Amino acid sequence: MLYLIAASLLWSFSFGIIKSSLAALDPGFVGWARLLLSAAVFAPLVGREALGDRRLAARLVAIGAVQYGLMYSLYLAAYAHLAAHQIALFTVFTPIYVVLWDGLRRRQLSPVALGCAALAIAGAALLRDPAGVRGDLLVGFALVQGANLCFAAGQIEYRRLRRARPELRDRRLHGLLLVGGLAVTAATTTLRGGWGSFAALDHRALAALAYLGVVASGLGFFLWNAGAVRTQPATLAVLNNLKIPLGVAVALLVFGEATDLPRLIAGGGVMLLAALVAERWGEPAAADDGEPPAQET
């Protein structure tokens, strides 16, 4: 659990940093740059046990392509439509997707989780500006939900893989996850014609990418997946939301974003209620899979 808490603290500054320093850059390029810096740290640590097992290596690359690559492509695109604190708040649905994905993999899909998803969407609707200033909120909301689903699926799949192979070490595998994400973000950047963002880099953007790439993405993702292996699914689902109050607070207090506070509290309260109901009554995620605990990282 400590790994998950530490990762959440590292991520709490990401929302505001991206919105204030990187929002003008192509989202695919930002994701690619972050993962490139992360891979520079972790790729040299990839062990022979992963490189020598083609099936394992391919599975790790595929998980990383979804959890990091596709997630970043969707998540970073949302910054063109939403404020940083809104994006932080909209990640509240990730626990529901963790419950749903874990239930699908167990073939024990929970109808409660589906109902919670609908309740959470109602909470998001409360955040819509009645004057229509944020008319593209639903586009941003949909992008964040796609990113949430990718991140939820990836962490559950990695957890299943590692608990089935307790002899493996997380630090010897993480580089392959990043390679998968790097390939996807490179492809999306190319498709969007985003490589021109190189020319827009300044000292502020480079400093932001350095923190986000090495610390938030590199160390943060490593700690998160390592923690997921050692945590029950229900606890993992709940801790996915720890970054939300931290991220919202940092965006409002440190980066000075403005918001309609009563509307934010009302919408966030409904979303939180949905997450709590999913935690309390989302039975499929509450039980462990009976696999042996993972060894040290």
C-alpha positions in Angstrom: 0.0 0.0 0.0 2.9 2.4 0.7 4.0 2.1 -2.9 0.5 3.2 -4.1 0.5 6.2 -1.7 4.0 7.3 -2.8 3.0 7.1 -6.4 -0.2 9.2 -5.8 1.9 11.9 -4.1 4.3 12.0 -7.1 1.3 12.3 -9.5 -0.5 15.0 -7.6 1.6 17.8 -9.3 1.2 16.3 -12.8 -2.2 17.8 -13.6 -1.2 21.4 -12.9 2.2 21.0 -14.5 0.8 19.7 -17.7 -1.9 22.3 -17.9 0.4 25.2 -17.1 3.5 24.2 -19.1 2.7 21.6 -21.7 -0.9 22.1 -22.9 0.2 23.7 -26.1 2.2 20.7 -27.2 0.8 17.7 -29.1 -0.5 15.2 -26.5 1.0 12.3 -28.2 4.4 14.0 -28.2 4.1 14.8 -24.5 3.3 11.2 -23.8 6.1 10.0 -26.0 8.7 12.3 -24.4 7.6 11.3 -20.9 7.9 7.6 -21.7 11.2 8.1 -23.5 12.7 9.6 -20.4 11.2 6.8 -18.2 12.5 4.1 -20.6 16.0 5.6 -20.5 16.0 4.9 -16.7 14.3 1.5 -16.7 15.1 -0.2 -20.0 18.7 -0.9 -19.0 17.4 -2.9 -16.0 15.3 -5.3 -18.1 16.5 -8.8 -17.1 17.2 -11.9 -19.2 14.2 -13.7 -17.7 12.0 -11.3 -19.6 14.1 -10.9 -22.8 14.6 -14.6 -23.1 10.9 -15.4 -22.8 9.2 -14.1 -26.0 5.7 -14.8 -24.7 6.4 -12.9 -21.5 8.1 -10.0 -23.3 5.2 -9.7 -25.8 2.7 -9.7 -23.0 4.5 -7.0 -21.1 4.8 -4.8 -24.2 1.1 -5.3 -24.9 0.2 -4.3 -21.3 2.3 -1.2 -21.5 0.9 -0.3 -24.8 -2.6 -0.1 -23.3 -1.8 1.1 -19.7 0.7 3.7 -20.7 0.6 4.4 -24.4 -3.1 4.4 -25.2 -3.9 5.9 -21.8 -1.5 8.8 -22.3 -2.8 9.5 -25.8 -6.3 9.9 -24.5 -5.5 11.5 -21.1 -3.2 14.2 -22.5 -5.7 15.1 -25.3 -8.2 15.9 -22.6 -6.2 19.0 -21.5 -7.4 20.8 -24.6 -10.9 20.6 -23.2 -10.7 20.6 -19.4 -9.0 22.4 -16.6 -6.4 20.4 -14.6 -8.6 20.1 -11.5 -11.5 18.7 -13.7 -9.2 16.1 -15.2 -8.0 15.1 -11.7 -11.7 14.9 -10.6 -12.8 12.8 -13.6 -10.2 10.1 -12.7 -12.6 9.2 -9.9 -14.1 6.6 -12.1 -10.9 4.5 -12.3 -11.9 2.3 -9.3 -15.1 1.4 -11.0 -13.2 0.3 -14.1 -10.8 -1.7 -11.9 -13.8 -3.5 -10.4 -15.3 -4.1 -13.8 -12.2 -5.3 -15.5 -11.3 -7.6 -12.6 -14.8 -8.9 -12.6 -14.7 -9.6 -16.4 -11.4 -11.5 -16.0 -13.0 -13.5 -13.2 -16.2 -13.9 -15.1 -18.1 -12.4 -12.2 -19.2 -9.0 -13.5 -20.9 -6.9 -10.9 -24.1 -5.1 -11.8 -23.4 -2.8 -8.8 -20.3 -1.5 -10.6 -22.4 -0.7 -13.7 -24.9 1.2 -11.6 -22.0 3.1 -10.0 -20.7 4.1 -13.4 -24.1 5.6 -14.2 -24.1 7.5 -10.9 -20.7 8.8 -11.5 -21.7 10.1 -14.9 -24.5 12.0 -13.2 -22.0 13.6 -10.9 -19.9 14.7 -13.9 -23.0 16.3 -15.4 -23.3 18.6 -12.4 -19.9 20.1 -13.3 -21.2 21.3 -16.7 -21.2 25.1 -16.9 -24.9 26.1 -17.5 -23.7 29.1 -19.6 -22.0 26.7 -22.0 -18.5 28.1 -21.5 -17.3 24.6 -21.1 -19.3 23.2 -23.9 -16.6 20.7 -24.8 -16.6 19.2 -21.3 -18.2 16.0 -22.4 -15.4 15.5 -25.0 -12.8 15.9 -22.3 -14.8 13.7 -20.0 -15.0 10.9 -22.6 -11.2 11.1 -23.2 -10.5 10.8 -19.5 -12.8 7.9 -19.2 -11.1 6.1 -22.0 -7.7 6.8 -20.3 -9.1 5.5 -17.0 -10.3 2.3 -18.5 -6.8 1.7 -20.2 -5.0 2.4 -16.9 -7.4 0.1 -14.9 -7.1 -2.8 -17.4 -3.3 -2.5 -17.5 -2.8 -2.6 -13.8 -5.1 -5.6 -13.4 -3.4 -7.5 -16.2 0.1 -6.7 -14.8 -1.1 -7.8 -11.3 -2.4 -11.1 -12.7 0.8 -11.7 -14.6 3.1 -11.1 -11.7 1.1 -13.0 -9.1 1.2 -16.0 -11.5 5.0 -15.5 -11.7 6.1 -14.6 -8.2 9.8 -15.4 -9.0 10.0 -12.3 -11.3 11.2 -8.9 -10.2 9.3 -5.8 -11.1 12.3 -3.7 -11.8 13.5 -6.3 -14.3 10.2 -6.1 -16.2 9.1 -2.4 -16.1 11.3 -1.3 -19.0 9.3 -3.5 -21.4 6.0 -2.0 -20.2 7.5 1.4 -21.1 8.6 0.2 -24.5 5.0 -0.8 -25.3 3.8 2.6 -24.3 6.5 4.4 -26.2 5.6 2.6 -29.4 1.9 3.7 -29.1 2.7 7.3 -28.3 5.2 7.4 -31.2 2.5 6.1 -33.5 -0.2 8.6 -32.3 2.3 11.5 -32.6 3.1 10.5 -36.1 -0.6 10.2 -37.1 -1.4 13.6 -35.6 1.7 15.3 -37.1 2.8 16.2 -33.6 6.6 16.0 -34.1 6.6 19.8 -34.7 6.3 20.1 -30.9 10.0 19.7 -30.8 10.3 23.3 -32.1 8.0 24.6 -29.3 10.1 23.3 -26.4 11.5 25.9 -24.1 13.2 25.7 -20.7 10.0 25.5 -18.8 8.6 22.7 -21.0 11.9 20.8 -20.7 11.9 21.1 -16.9 8.3 19.9 -16.8 9.0 16.9 -19.0 12.0 16.0 -16.9 9.9 15.8 -13.8 7.0 14.1 -15.5 9.2 11.6 -17.4 11.7 10.5 -14.8 9.7 11.0 -11.5 5.9 10.9 -12.2 6.0 8.4 -15.1 9.2 6.5 -14.4 9.2 6.1 -10.7 5.5 6.7 -10.2 4.4 4.0 -12.7 7.0 1.5 -11.3 5.8 2.1 -7.7 2.1 1.8 -8.8 2.4 -1.5 -10.6 4.7 -3.0 -7.9 2.1 -1.9 -5.3 -0.8 -3.3 -7.3 0.8 -6.8 -7.2 1.0 -6.6 -3.4 -2.5 -5.2 -2.8 -6.0 -6.7 -2.8 -8.2 -5.7 -5.8 -10.7 -3.8 -3.7 -7.9 -1.8 -1.9 -6.2 -1.2 -5.3 -9.5 0.2 -6.6 -9.9 2.6 -3.7 -6.3 3.9 -3.8 -6.7 4.8 -7.5 -8.6 7.8 -6.1 -6.0 9.0 -3.7 -4.5 11.3 -6.3 -7.8 13.1 -6.8 -8.0 15.3 -3.7 -4.2 15.8 -3.9 -4.4 16.8 -7.6 -7.4 19.0 -7.2 -5.8 20.8 -4.2 -2.6 21.3 -6.0 -4.3 22.6 -9.2 -6.4 25.1 -7.2 -3.9 26.2 -4.5 -0.5 25.9 -6.2 -1.4 26.7 -9.8 -4.2 29.1 -9.0 -7.0 27.6 -11.2 -10.5 29.2 -10.7 -13.6 27.1 -10.3 -17.2 27.2 -9.2 -16.6 25.7 -5.8 -20.2 24.7 -4.9 -20.6 23.0 -8.3 -17.3 21.3 -7.9 -18.2 20.0 -4.4 -21.6 18.8 -5.5 -20.4 17.0 -8.6 -17.3 15.6 -6.8 -19.5 14.4 -3.9 -21.8 12.4 -6.3 -18.7 10.9 -8.0 -17.2 10.0 -4.6 -20.5 8.4 -3.6 -20.3 6.2 -6.7 -16.8 5.2 -5.9 -17.6 4.4 -2.3 -20.6 2.3 -3.3 -18.5 0.4 -5.8 -15.9 -0.3 -3.1 -18.5 -1.4 -0.5 -20.8 -3.5 -2.7 -18.6 -4.4 -5.7 -18.2 -7.9 -4.5 -16.1 -9.5 -7.4 -13.2 -7.2 -6.6 -13.3 -7.8 -2.9 -11.9 -11.3 -3.1 -8.4 -12.2 -4.0 -7.5 -14.6 -6.7 -5.8 -17.0 -4.4 -2.5 -16.7 -6.2 0.8 -16.6 -4.1 2.0 -13.2 -3.0 4.6 -11.5 -5.1 8.3 -11.4 -4.1 10.3 -8.2 -3.6 10.8 -5.8 -6.5 
